[in-house]
């Protein structure tokens, strides 16, 4: 599963620097999460850091990007291999 940021986002800038995969960027109006980079912090932390820090709880699971923990782990490994190239 990837996470997504809802329109309840207040652009507080807390989530973006905490994302270990650099999946969070500022969109036109609110922050956005790239589902191709989001591993819900699998491989880095026990819990998604953005969810833990969000003051308005606007980062739910994205139902359009449902992935198992194993799939998230595989994505983490791919992303790590790509950064070493």
Secondary structure, DSSP 8 states (H G I E B T S, - for coil): --B---TT----SSSGGG-TT--EEE-SSSEEE-TTT--TTTTT-SS-HHHHH-TT----B-TTS---HHHHHHHHHHHHHHHT-
